[in-house]
Amino acid sequence: MERNTVIGENTQNGHLPSTYDAAMEALSSLITSKRRGDRSAINSKYSKLDRMMMYIKILGLEEPVEGLKIIHVAGTKGKGSTCTFCEAILRECGFKTGLFTSPHLIDVRERFRLDGSDISEEKFLHYFWECWSQLKENVRDDLPMPPLFQFLTVLAFKIFASEKVDVAIIEVGLGGTRDSTNVIKDPVVCGVSPLGMDHMETLGDTLEQIASHKAGIFKHRVPAFTVPQLSEAMDVLKGRARDISVPLEVVAPLNRSTLKGKTLSLSGEHQFTNAGLAVALCKSWLRRTGNWEKLFQHADLEDNLPDAFLRGLSTARLSGRAEIVLDPSTESSDAAEGRENTKGDLVYYLDGAHSPESMEACARWFASAVKEEGPHKSFHHVSSNGHIEQGENKKVTKNILLFNCMDVRDPQTLLPTLVDTCALSGTYFAKAIFVPSLSTYSKVTSANSAIPLEIPSKDLTWQFNLQRVWEKIINGKDALCENSDMKIPESSPPPQRLIDEDVSNCSPSDGEFSCSAVVSSLPTTINWLRDYAKENPSFRIQVLVTGSLHLVGDVLKLLRR
């Protein structure tokens, strides 16, 4: 089996080849709505799924798609993690895997994995332009070019069919019933990860409505698995399964003891739920394709997982979800050579949580991680001012929140959930910084796309709103401040007192908030944090980046430059 390899030489310095830039421009032209929640501007007499079937027919993919052995996964939280676990498990079992997930964080090629690696630039361009040209030649008034996600979905089918993968793991984009991936007619097995309140502008504002959309991926007599759900959601899933004769099984979270001492590679207690679902999906896929007996017929697995499953669960990777990154600019060779580190530590904790349920999981993970990771495993004292006095190396730890979310989210739910859940574990934030994302909803960029250092016309109204919500949480009352416009020019960084001041002195004074800041430039924020860490070797700055996968991707892109 030849593994797909990612070519990295052209991505280290300079721009990607012009054909790749042209592909990004072409993809950007397929974005039909200006912001999330807007209705598509596509006017056609055909429904979305009808158009999807027509695109598949134009590309000659009807039979190839039917021939794919697919695991199809929907859900509100954890569906990407579940799919990632599935891919790693079946790859470790010896199968050639294809994985389609969304969204991407840095480069669109992340959405298409072959044998665990992002598709190579060469293969991506080959399949991209082939699909693009065929579809362009066949557009007409009542069948325009597909919008972005529909194009990426048919591109995934093209890639996986052409690469002859043994298994294709397909993550639903949004909902289920009307999702572009739901042209899959006969998957091997379906899964539904934990459900919650998200995308309500599209899926409805009750859990029952949302569950109905998710259950739309169930197919007649095709086995399906889900995890423990709230009763409102579970009743809908079971009802839909009963109506179309789907054998639906509820899977318990993976028992830690079954890992035989290994650790899940994706962090957070919630990942045991996703891992349990992935194990059930993989077992079902192996049995229904006749591979379980071939691989494990002589193994004693009554209460154990095969070694291949354990390897997959302990090596699966998914960027931007419960990910810890030490800023490379603050690493020092002094410690390795036995000398005292002359720089402070700057560690980013990245999680793209953006719903109340995922924010709670993110907070639990962060609170646990800051106590377990790095050189600060033993604390002398944790105080509610956001400072942690450390034991052995005497470093002072300060937790900083770097936050943004789309304006369709409810910060009055997200931010209190984050603060309260962290506080239950004795974890507090010294300060919060609110900053707009670099990514825009209207443009597809690559890993080497230029990063704008200054965005002088950026509207920060939303970030100031987030700041006011935060200040109200911290101060316990309406945070009203006449001169609360804390926009900081790109030419000057935030004042050092933003971190130096104790959180207990955060009450609005002199017309300013001191618990938080709005900064108009993400690159300025990252550079300022780096400078601060370098100038303060006695500090360990722990930055939780959350609220938006766009923000997480932008931070990762900046850290890798």
Salt bridges, closest charged atoms under 4 A:
GLU25 OE2 - LYS443 NZ 2.79
ASP38 OD1 - ARG35 NH1 3.79
GLU87 OE2 - ARG91 NE 2.64
GLU92 OE1 - ARG311 NE 2.93
ASP107 OD1 - ARG109 NE 3.60
ASP115 OD1 - ARG3 NH1 3.28
ASP118 OD1 - ARG113 NE 3.95
GLU130 OE1 - HIS126 NE2 3.43
GLU130 OE2 - LYS158 NZ 2.92
ASP142 OD2 - LYS45 NZ 3.59
ASP142 OD1 - ARG140 NE 2.67
GLU163 OE1 - LYS96 NZ 3.73
GLU163 OE1 - LYS123 NZ 3.07
GLU171 OE2 - LYS79 NZ 3.73
ASP198 OD2 - HIS199 NE2 3.66
ASP198 OD2 - HIS354 NE2 3.51
ASP198 OD1 - ARG409 NH1 2.14
GLU201 OE2 - ARG36 NH2 2.74
GLU269 OE2 - ARG256 NH2 2.72
ASP307 OD1 - LYS260 NZ 3.94
ASP327 OD2 - ARG530 NE 2.84
ASP334 OD1 - ARG339 NH2 2.83
GLU337 OE1 - ARG339 NH1 2.52
ASP345 OD2 - LYS395 NZ 3.26
ASP345 OD2 - ARG540 NH1 3.67
GLU360 OE2 - ARG364 NH1 3.09
ASP407 OD1 - ARG35 NH2 2.37
ASP478 OD1 - LYS472 NZ 3.18
GLU512 OE1 - ARG497 NH2 2.75
